Amino acid sequence: MRQFTTGNLNKQVGDVTDAAAREPVVLTKHRKPRFVLMSYEHYERMRTGGDPRQAHHVSEMSEEHRGLFLVEIDRLARGQGYDDEP
């Protein structure tokens, strides 16, 4: 989860809200987490329990999905990922 300071919110509102549109972001004040900013759609999914995502153990995945998963984990470990996507 990305983090911004409350000062960033004032100075970079576009960057902060763009990040919050993709995933919830933490807003910190005096280096302590104070708020979470997220899209209204994400909030509604949380509020209503309508989030269809589920967590699975890698041992439950098919070979095909396990291979794709491991490639993406490796990509994230190299520092590539969310911020480099359009």
C-alpha positions in Angstrom: 0.0 0.0 0.0 1.4 3.4 -1.0 1.9 6.1 1.6 1.7 9.8 1.4 2.0 12.5 4.0 -0.8 14.8 4.7 1.4 17.5 3.3 1.6 15.6 0.1 -2.2 15.6 -0.1 -2.2 19.4 -0.1 0.7 19.7 -2.6 0.0 16.7 -4.9 -3.7 16.1 -4.7 -3.7 14.7 -8.3 -1.0 12.2 -7.6 -2.5 11.1 -4.3 -6.0 10.7 -5.8 -4.7 8.9 -8.8 -2.9 6.4 -6.6 -6.1 6.0 -4.4 -8.1 5.2 -7.5 -5.9 2.1 -8.1 -5.6 1.0 -4.5 -6.1 2.3 -0.9 -3.3 4.7 0.2 -2.2 5.5 3.7 -1.9 9.2 4.7 0.6 9.8 7.4 1.0 12.7 9.8 4.2 13.0 11.9 5.3 9.6 10.4 2.3 7.8 11.8 -0.6 6.4 9.8 -3.7 8.5 10.3 -6.0 8.0 7.4 -6.7 5.6 4.5 -7.9 7.1 1.2 -9.6 4.8 -1.3 -12.0 4.9 -4.3 -15.7 5.0 -3.5 -16.1 1.6 -5.3 -13.5 0.0 -3.1 -15.2 1.4 0.0 -18.6 0.1 -1.1 -17.1 -3.4 -1.8 -15.6 -3.4 1.7 -18.8 -2.0 3.3 -21.2 -4.5 1.7 -18.9 -7.5 1.7 -19.2 -7.6 -2.1 -15.5 -8.1 -2.8 -15.3 -11.4 -4.8 -11.5 -11.7 -4.3 -10.3 -14.7 -2.3 -6.9 -15.8 -1.0 -5.6 -19.2 -2.0 -2.5 -21.1 -1.0 0.0 -21.6 -3.8 -0.3 -25.4 -3.4 -4.0 -25.1 -4.4 -3.1 -23.5 -7.8 -2.9 -25.2 -11.1 0.5 -25.6 -12.6 -0.3 -22.9 -15.2 -1.5 -20.4 -12.5 1.4 -21.2 -10.2 3.9 -20.4 -13.0 2.2 -17.1 -13.8 2.1 -16.2 -10.1 5.8 -17.0 -9.6 6.8 -14.9 -12.6 4.9 -11.9 -11.1 6.3 -12.4 -7.7 9.8 -12.4 -9.2 8.9 -9.2 -11.1 7.8 -7.5 -7.9 10.9 -8.7 -6.1 13.0 -6.9 -8.7 11.2 -3.7 -8.0 8.9 -3.8 -11.1 5.1 -3.7 -10.7 2.3 -1.4 -10.0 4.1 1.9 -10.5 5.5 0.9 -13.9 2.1 0.1 -15.3 0.2 2.7 -17.4 
